[in-house]
Amino acid sequence: MKRRRVKRLYAHNSTRTCDTEHMAGLTWDQIDNIALELYEAHPETDPLTVRFTDLHKWITSLPAFSDDPAKSTEGKLEAIQMAWLEEYKDNP
């Protein structure tokens, strides 16, 4: 899998960098990193077509994911889905 460094500009003028080479130990709070991993694992999938139950399974089965599956919330899943959607739209 090709790894890349992603730099994104957010509406509040801050920049976040996701270093995809050091994603071991992903947790539910690493929204952008999880979204990037999902995009790389499922580049042709429109994130809006994925049910939260399937999204949860996909996230917890990512090789780098190491958090407690029970710690997910609907809000975290929605945030991950929206971040994944940004990746999907940015990479036609």
Buried (B, 14 or more C-beta within 10 A) or exposed (E): EEEEEBEBEEEEEEEEEBEBEEBEEBBBEBBBBBBBBBBBBBEEBEBEEBEEEEBBEBBBEBEBBEBEEEEBEEEBBEBBBEBBBBBBEEEE
